[in-house]
């Protein structure tokens, strides 16, 4: 497992005006942005610890906007504004103080966080002379530094003892959180789980939204109903599918009910930011979560062996053969050729698999029902895919008395779930009652045994 931790963006998009003001956007490096803000907010002859405390507050403020996609979740095409009424004072072509620049270069990827929370602190501040606020007093930091306070002690004086500094955060390209494809019934992964967590929190304020009873990585019928109700309440088409508009509407409401842009925010806890799946898969990884990767690679390569070698991957392990097939796949689809399965490679592989199913040669059509349908099947789902699953389960049940019987009714009911779990239990698969590629493959093979 990993934590969806903040990154320091290599670049930040600044709107030169208030949010709704007709003004241009400019893209600058994050370091340049902080140097600009700091050179307009503080004096370089202040004590060094005072300068550092102020710059750490400015970094955290900006990272809070970026991490929570505060403006992008509202439909804007920028990360932050130049207006001190809303954000921090930024002026195009501002000259930087040399001392400020040196400090920024040294600490630009450090930020403030409250204990038990993940998002950078919304580090509100004011000058402390003409204006006062609940956060940091810029002139007050001078007095504290002269009294011997360290930067962290200064920050704790204003923001409370329950804060700490995160040092040397990773510096990466800022990528929008929407995965680039709809999240819907049959989808699996941390995107689906994130939707559940956010909808359940929103439901505390909007009780008409039904609570989703599990926090698994599967987008279930229950999740679909909650999404549809959310869409109905907030004037979106109630499709039950999380497209880009729905994704950012959910994120906007989630930010709002948790008061993310507030010094006293409820905050995002470590549990909420925990990722079940590793963000990347690579050589040496082991676990049942690799079964979907191996199955999809096998299928795509089987029908495209001229470009991708068919090495018949078996077992829950990322082997040298897996790496070789991934590299060949990436090369064909013009993806960074590194043998590592990241979000872009996974998305392309899923699309290639769906295209493969749609273009199955005629000689294989008689066995097409044996191919994994391309989505995770779970309780409450209905349709032809469920009928095919139940037919395979029925054949197994006829031969094996330790597998519960099923009715071929096209509804993934409790009996179907019990049969699936029994097979998962027998073959040491994750016993979740959900049929992904690994479980599907095992069911199909069992149905063909004498």
C-alpha positions as MATLAB code, in Angstrom:
seq = 'XXXXXXXXXXXXXXXXXXXXXXXXXXXXXXXXXXXXXXXXXXXXXXXXXXXXXXXXXXXXXXXXXXXXXXXXXXXXXXXXXXXXXXXXXXXXXXXXXXXXXXXXXXXXXXXXXXXXXXXXXXXXXXXXXXXXXXXXXXXXXXXXXXXXXXXXXXXXXXXXXXXXXXXXXXXXXXXXXXXXXXXXXXXXXXXXXXXXXXXXXXXXXXXXXXXXXXXXXXXXXXXXXXXXXXXXXXXXXXXXXXXXXXXXXXXXXXXXXXXXXXXXXXXXXXXXXXXXXXXXXXXXXXXXXXXXXXXXXXXXXXXXXXXXXXXXXXXXXXXXXXXXXXXXXXXXXXXXXXXXXXXXXXXXXXXXXXXXXXXXXXXXXXXXXXXXXXXXXXXXXXXXXXXXXXXXXXXXXXXXXXXXXXXXXXXXXXXXXXXXXXXXXXXXXXXXXXXXXXXXXXXXXXXXXX';
ca = [
       0.000    0.000    0.000;
       1.041    3.611   -0.522;
      -0.172    7.059    0.488;
      -1.544    9.537   -2.039;
       0.907   12.155   -0.801;
       1.270   15.683   -2.146;
       3.932   16.397   -4.722;
       5.620   19.686   -5.440;
       4.679   20.539   -9.026;
       7.442   21.429  -11.429;
       5.145   24.168  -12.748;
       2.055   26.025  -11.553;
      -0.555   27.881  -13.610;
      -1.294   31.361  -12.225;
      -4.362   33.410  -13.220;
      -3.348   37.075  -13.271;
      -6.428   38.427  -11.559;
      -9.382   37.354   -9.440;
     -11.003   34.009  -10.319;
     -13.745   35.391  -12.599;
     -11.746   38.333  -13.907;
     -10.877   38.343  -17.619;
      -7.134   37.919  -17.279;
      -4.488   35.721  -18.786;
      -2.950   32.618  -17.280;
       0.789   32.137  -17.134;
       2.756   28.991  -16.353;
       5.849   29.365  -14.182;
       8.058   26.991  -12.268;
       6.898   26.409   -8.698;
      10.157   27.836   -7.354;
       9.731   30.965   -9.455;
       6.165   31.324   -8.178;
       7.252   31.154   -4.517;
      10.164   33.550   -5.121;
       7.717   35.996   -6.701;
       5.214   35.791   -3.840;
       7.875   35.961   -1.128;
       9.602   38.954   -2.770;
       6.296   40.817   -2.689;
       5.244   39.813    0.832;
       8.327   39.963    3.071;
      11.563   41.925    3.467;
      14.924   40.282    2.799;
      16.562   41.977    5.791;
      14.272   40.184    8.251;
      15.931   37.530   10.449;
      16.627   34.346    8.480;
      14.294   32.185   10.599;
      11.499   34.701   10.071;
      12.059   34.581    6.295;
      12.019   30.775    6.338;
       8.813   30.604    8.400;
       7.024   32.959    6.031;
       8.180   31.111    2.925;
       7.099   27.750    4.395;
       3.632   29.225    4.970;
       3.523   30.486    1.375;
       4.622   27.093    0.013;
       1.987   25.255    2.061;
      -0.748   27.665    1.005;
       0.037   27.123   -2.690;
       0.387   23.339   -2.345;
      -2.985   23.169   -0.591;
      -4.567   24.757   -3.671;
      -2.728   22.366   -6.008;
      -3.262   19.138   -4.050;
      -6.992   19.699   -3.629;
      -7.430   21.101   -7.163;
      -9.322   23.935   -5.524;
      -9.878   25.936   -8.701;
      -9.850   23.097  -11.213;
     -12.625   21.322   -9.289;
     -14.716   24.446   -9.890;
     -14.124   24.329  -13.627;
     -11.280   26.854  -13.872;
      -8.191   26.132  -15.974;
      -5.593   27.353  -13.477;
      -4.125   26.345  -10.126;
      -4.082   29.643   -8.250;
      -4.797   33.343   -8.726;
      -2.507   36.338   -8.321;
      -5.001   38.134   -6.104;
      -4.176   38.451   -2.366;
      -7.923   38.686   -1.743;
      -8.191   35.011   -2.703;
      -4.658   33.671   -2.681;
      -1.188   35.236   -2.582;
       0.211   38.383   -4.180;
       1.893   37.526   -7.483;
       3.062   40.066  -10.046;
       4.298   39.209  -13.510;
       7.935   40.266  -14.081;
       8.506   41.029  -10.397;
      12.185   41.227   -9.432;
      13.308   38.717   -6.800;
      15.408   39.473   -3.731;
      18.612   37.428   -3.874;
      18.346   36.342   -0.236;
      14.734   35.251   -0.742;
      15.714   33.286   -3.848;
      18.438   31.449   -1.960;
      16.049   30.423    0.810;
      13.383   29.290   -1.668;
      15.901   27.157   -3.572;
      16.803   25.493   -0.284;
      13.319   24.759    1.105;
      10.848   24.933   -1.811;
       9.883   21.259   -1.438;
       9.185   21.418    2.298;
       5.708   22.175    3.636;
       3.511   22.252    6.745;
       0.993   19.546    7.618;
      -1.220   18.855   10.615;
      -0.567   15.597   12.450;
      -2.819   12.819   11.133;
      -3.616   14.693    7.928;
      -2.135   14.482    4.458;
      -2.945   17.706    2.630;
      -0.572   20.681    3.016;
      -1.861   23.107    5.632;
      -3.971   25.982    4.369;
      -1.433   28.317    5.966;
      -3.395   31.543    6.228;
      -1.333   34.627    7.028;
      -1.493   38.431    7.144;
       0.942   41.269    7.725;
       0.034   41.698   11.402;
       0.010   45.481   11.213;
      -2.677   46.763    8.861;
      -4.553   43.437    8.918;
      -4.828   40.608   11.418;
      -6.108   37.055   11.029;
      -6.249   33.692   12.746;
      -3.045   32.568   11.048;
       0.523   33.779   10.891;
       1.483   37.415   11.485;
       4.318   38.300    9.128;
       5.687   41.101   11.289;
       5.107   38.961   14.353;
       7.511   36.376   12.977;
      10.246   38.996   13.093;
       9.770   39.502   16.828;
       9.721   35.747   17.474;
      12.849   35.159   15.390;
      14.650   37.917   17.299;
      13.691   36.062   20.491;
      15.439   32.956   19.192;
      12.463   30.986   17.825;
      13.255   28.479   15.063;
      11.114   28.412   11.894;
       9.110   25.422   13.176;
       8.632   27.045   16.586;
       7.397   30.208   14.877;
       4.928   28.199   12.810;
       3.701   26.274   15.868;
       3.179   29.571   17.681;
       0.607   30.548   15.040;
      -0.766   27.256   13.739;
      -0.657   25.136   16.887;
       1.568   22.421   18.316;
      -0.123   19.721   16.206;
       1.797   20.570   13.037;
       5.015   19.256   11.555;
       7.168   19.878    8.518;
       7.421   17.489    5.588;
      10.897   17.657    4.102;
      12.082   16.947    0.546;
       8.700   16.150   -0.998;
       8.984   14.703   -4.518;
       9.035   17.209   -7.362;
       6.977   15.985  -10.303;
       4.786   17.139  -13.136;
       1.365   18.153  -11.839;
      -1.191   15.804  -13.393;
      -4.931   16.348  -12.988;
      -6.509   13.698  -10.778;
      -9.221   12.627  -13.246;
      -7.866    9.387  -14.755;
      -8.925   10.191  -18.310;
     -11.611    7.534  -18.619;
     -15.096    7.085  -17.103;
     -15.316    5.201  -13.804;
     -18.398    3.020  -13.882;
     -19.979   -0.303  -13.042;
     -17.305   -2.978  -13.378;
     -14.343   -0.601  -12.906;
     -11.788   -1.438  -10.270;
      -8.900    0.389   -8.657;
      -8.139    3.237   -6.290;
     -10.141    5.669   -8.443;
     -13.294    3.704   -7.589;
     -12.390    3.545   -3.914;
     -11.672    7.289   -3.838;
     -15.133    7.987   -5.246;
     -16.706    5.866   -2.493;
     -14.792    7.639    0.275;
     -15.684   11.085   -1.032;
     -19.362   10.288   -1.664;
     -19.767    8.804    1.815;
     -18.328   11.969    3.371;
     -20.574   14.179    1.220;
     -23.558   12.031    2.252;
     -23.075   13.156    5.870;
     -24.128   16.631    4.710;
     -26.510   15.423    1.984;
     -28.264   12.375    3.508;
     -30.339   11.745    0.356;
     -27.183   10.173   -1.094;
     -27.190    6.490   -0.067;
     -24.213    5.371    1.995;
     -21.876    2.896    0.274;
     -21.269    0.091    2.734;
     -17.798   -1.056    1.653;
     -14.557    0.744    0.841;
     -13.221   -1.844   -1.595;
     -11.653   -0.951   -4.931;
     -14.671   -2.212   -6.912;
     -17.290    0.025   -8.518;
     -20.421   -1.897   -7.595;
     -24.159   -1.518   -8.173;
     -24.330    0.168   -4.764;
     -21.728    2.713   -5.895;
     -23.617    3.310   -9.136;
     -26.793    4.149   -7.187;
     -24.945    6.621   -4.962;
     -23.359    8.305   -7.989;
     -26.739    8.560   -9.734;
     -28.316   10.201   -6.682;
     -25.404   12.634   -6.383;
     -25.800   13.545  -10.043;
     -29.538   14.030   -9.603;
     -29.048   16.352   -6.611;
     -26.416   18.481   -8.328;
     -28.059   18.821  -11.736;
     -25.902   16.349  -13.648;
     -27.223   13.628  -15.939;
     -28.016   10.749  -13.517;
     -26.111    8.081  -15.462;
     -24.314    6.492  -12.528;
     -21.081    6.941  -14.512;
     -18.316    9.162  -13.137;
     -17.167   11.194  -16.128;
     -14.883   14.225  -15.860;
     -17.709   16.616  -14.928;
     -18.988   14.304  -12.179;
     -15.458   13.573  -10.911;
     -14.723   17.255  -10.335;
     -18.185   18.001   -8.955;
     -17.634   15.277   -6.356;
     -14.186   16.674   -5.592;
     -15.583   20.207   -5.271;
     -18.291   19.114   -2.814;
     -15.806   16.967   -0.896;
     -13.478   19.959   -0.520;
     -16.422   22.084    0.590;
     -17.855   19.783    3.278;
     -14.389   19.156    4.736;
     -13.453   22.867    4.655;
     -10.195   21.988    2.926;
      -9.381   25.654    2.225;
      -9.552   26.628    5.869;
      -6.973   26.828    8.613;
      -9.203   24.648   10.794;
     -10.025   22.126    8.094;
     -11.358   18.687    8.916;
      -8.550   17.576    6.658;
      -7.833   14.449    4.648;
      -6.735   11.623    6.925;
      -4.004    9.100    6.189;
      -6.662    6.365    5.873;
      -8.539    8.384    3.244;
      -5.367    8.906    1.236;
      -4.167    5.306    1.430;
      -3.902    3.571   -1.935;
      -4.721   -0.147   -2.022;
      -2.863   -0.800   -5.271;
       0.730    0.151   -5.930;
       0.709    3.147   -8.298;
       3.079    1.226  -10.604;
       3.775   -2.438  -11.297;
       7.274   -3.579  -12.186;
       9.711   -6.461  -12.237;
       9.797   -8.368   -8.941;
       6.304   -7.416   -7.751;
       4.184  -10.287   -6.453;
       0.525  -10.614   -5.488;
      -2.897  -11.573   -6.815;
      -3.360   -7.993   -8.061;
      -0.970   -8.970  -10.883;
      -3.402  -11.560  -12.272;
      -5.425   -8.966  -14.238;
      -2.238   -7.618  -15.810;
      -1.042  -11.079  -16.855;
      -4.443  -12.060  -18.244;
      -4.834   -8.920  -20.349;
      -1.266   -9.139  -21.648;
      -1.729  -12.807  -22.561;
      -4.929  -12.104  -24.490;
      -3.636   -9.063  -26.378;
      -0.389  -10.842  -27.247;
      -2.175  -14.037  -28.350;
      -4.023  -12.128  -31.064;
      -1.076   -9.831  -31.842;
       1.968  -12.096  -31.477;
       3.754  -10.436  -34.420;
       4.336   -7.285  -32.333;
       4.011   -8.597  -28.769;
       5.590  -11.964  -27.887;
       3.105  -14.438  -26.409;
       4.951  -15.840  -23.381;
       1.870  -17.282  -21.611;
       2.255  -15.558  -18.263;
       1.147  -17.666  -15.302;
       0.878  -16.899  -11.607;
       0.700  -13.692   -9.584;
       4.209  -12.451  -10.301;
       5.868   -9.774  -12.458;
       8.590  -11.820  -14.123;
      11.188  -11.126  -16.798;
       8.635  -12.474  -19.308;
       6.073   -9.954  -18.027;
       8.607   -7.173  -18.388;
       9.458   -8.277  -21.943;
       5.795   -8.266  -22.949;
       5.167   -4.894  -21.308;
       8.122   -3.329  -23.144;
       6.885   -4.717  -26.471;
       3.375   -3.411  -25.737;
       4.675    0.036  -24.786;
       6.804    0.173  -27.902;
       3.841   -0.630  -30.156;
       1.528    1.916  -28.521;
       4.120    4.730  -28.286;
       4.277    4.732  -24.485;
       7.485    5.386  -22.543;
       9.332    2.099  -23.009;
      10.518    1.214  -19.501;
       8.768   -2.079  -18.673;
       6.893   -0.403  -15.820;
       3.092   -0.465  -15.784;
       1.936    2.992  -14.742;
      -1.484    4.603  -15.209;
      -0.844    5.398  -18.886;
       0.276    1.849  -19.713;
      -2.610    0.312  -17.802;
      -5.153    2.537  -19.570;
      -3.688    1.690  -22.977;
      -3.670   -2.039  -22.166;
      -7.326   -1.976  -21.143;
      -8.233   -0.145  -24.361;
      -6.193   -2.627  -26.431;
      -7.962   -5.527  -24.726;
     -11.396   -4.048  -25.458;
     -10.377   -3.519  -29.101;
      -9.161   -7.117  -29.256;
     -12.538   -8.404  -28.055;
     -14.307   -6.290  -30.669;
     -12.127   -7.673  -33.482;
     -11.975  -11.389  -32.610;
     -11.350  -13.445  -35.796;
     -14.293  -15.548  -36.968;
     -12.571  -18.832  -36.160;
     -12.547  -17.892  -32.470;
     -16.143  -16.674  -32.205;
     -17.427  -20.038  -30.978;
     -15.273  -19.627  -27.855;
     -15.698  -15.902  -27.365;
     -17.821  -16.434  -24.236;
     -14.709  -17.830  -22.560;
     -12.884  -14.512  -22.826;
     -13.019  -12.202  -19.847;
     -15.680   -9.539  -20.614;
     -13.430   -6.644  -19.648;
     -15.107   -5.537  -16.421;
     -15.230   -6.749  -12.854;
     -18.482   -8.588  -12.146;
     -20.026   -8.188   -8.696;
     -23.223   -8.715   -6.747;
     -26.266   -6.894   -8.127;
     -25.071   -6.738  -11.744;
     -27.282   -8.142  -14.504;
     -27.036   -9.080  -18.166;
     -25.379  -11.398  -20.667;
     -22.004  -11.354  -18.927;
     -23.657  -12.679  -15.778;
     -25.484  -15.382  -17.774;
     -22.153  -16.555  -19.220;
     -20.570  -16.576  -15.772;
     -23.465  -18.543  -14.301;
     -23.321  -21.104  -17.121;
     -19.671  -21.794  -16.324;
     -20.454  -21.975  -12.602;
     -23.357  -24.345  -13.285;
     -21.048  -26.738  -15.153;
     -18.624  -26.658  -12.234;
     -21.386  -27.248   -9.676;
     -22.611  -30.304  -11.564;
     -19.199  -31.911  -11.147;
     -18.111  -30.558   -7.765;
     -20.352  -30.818   -4.732;
     -18.286  -28.424   -2.637;
     -19.194  -25.503   -4.930;
     -22.668  -24.065   -4.178;
     -25.201  -24.338   -7.003;
     -26.401  -21.355   -9.038;
     -29.426  -20.403  -11.094;
     -28.762  -19.142  -14.616;
     -30.965  -16.061  -14.302;
     -28.665  -13.250  -15.434;
     -28.597  -11.675  -11.960;
     -25.440  -11.757   -9.850;
     -27.251  -12.847   -6.692;
     -26.152  -14.288   -3.348;
     -25.931  -17.836   -4.732;
     -23.626  -16.663   -7.505;
     -21.492  -14.765   -5.017;
     -21.216  -17.831   -2.748;
     -20.080  -19.999   -5.673;
     -17.482  -17.452   -6.716;
     -16.136  -17.187   -3.166;
     -15.893  -20.974   -2.875;
     -13.737  -21.126   -6.000;
     -11.585  -18.217   -4.832;
     -11.122  -19.931   -1.471;
     -10.132  -23.228   -3.101;
      -7.467  -21.620   -5.299;
      -6.080  -19.084   -2.798;
      -7.477  -16.092   -4.651;
      -8.716  -13.051   -2.767;
     -12.093  -14.163   -1.394;
     -14.163  -11.101   -2.272;
     -16.924  -12.604   -4.436;
     -15.940  -10.326   -7.336;
     -14.994  -11.837  -10.694;
     -11.927  -10.211  -12.203;
      -9.616  -11.686  -14.863;
      -7.856  -14.099  -12.496;
     -11.074  -15.546  -11.078;
     -12.713  -15.591  -14.521;
      -9.819  -17.596  -15.979;
     -10.008  -20.124  -13.121;
     -13.787  -20.512  -13.491;
     -13.587  -21.063  -17.257;
     -10.809  -23.658  -16.900;
     -12.692  -25.510  -14.155;
     -15.858  -25.610  -16.268;
     -13.958  -27.470  -19.020;
     -12.482  -30.153  -16.757;
     -13.964  -33.632  -16.903;
];
